[in-house]
Amino acid sequence: MQPVDNTFSLPPFPYAVPEPPQQGMASHAVWFKTYAALETAACPYERGPMDLKLAHTRQVVDNARSICTSESMSDRETHACLLAALYHDVGRFLQYRIWKTFKDSQSQNHGLISAAILETCHVLQNEPDVASEVLDAVRWHNAPHLPKDMQDNVAAKVVRDADKIDILRVIDSHLSGPGPYEPTVILSLPDDPRLFSQRVIDCALNQSTASYGDLLSVNDFRLLLGSWVFALNYPSSRRMLASQGHVERLLAPLPQDIYGEAKKTILSALAKSQKAGA
Ligand SMILES: [Fe+2]
């Protein structure tokens, strides 16, 4: 859901928040780990979902680092991207502790929660060169589209790509597994092969991406995830996605009579990215 209200204020923390990190990734990594451990200890629910978010964060940081290297980004840009990747989902822990869900629609927008934590805890106070870029990137990382005035925010573009690539990994590994599907992973959509949304198909055919609100079935969700190839910002992100095989596996079970052309559009775009190094 698109953030519309930047004034979300956090409830009081039930523990002493760690001192702000010093400049540099090493200190931020320690702060993040300490903060996540405090949240996990304070959480009355099982810790499995917290561990998944820790693994996701590690992977998004790795993806962001690869994109920055491939795109020959400057040290300053790379630093901003890695900070944004590290903190993009920092609000997930508090979200789960308070609401026992990762659904923003049943709690709060987690991009806003993450940004509020960074501000309230002064996490970026020793990073004056990149603080506002990182804060904006975190706040907007999960918005359907980046606002026009943020098109120069490299950290936002990189973290959005790095995040999408890892979400595809997570959902592919779940949907390719033995089942049954976990309702939260498939957005509680029905797994009925005859149900489909023409809007989701048309978006893929037009090389664009539909919204979650357009989905009618698990198959639509598979196609939507595949169409994320059109939403990536960098050629190296598309190459990374193409090399991982997640899109092929997600699209493989789709019935040819309904999704055939849309599937072909996505797979040929993916092949082109890989072949051309485009
Ligand atoms: Fe997120």
Residues whose N, C-alpha, C, O or C-beta is under 5 A from the ligand:
A	BS01	LIG	H88 D89 N142
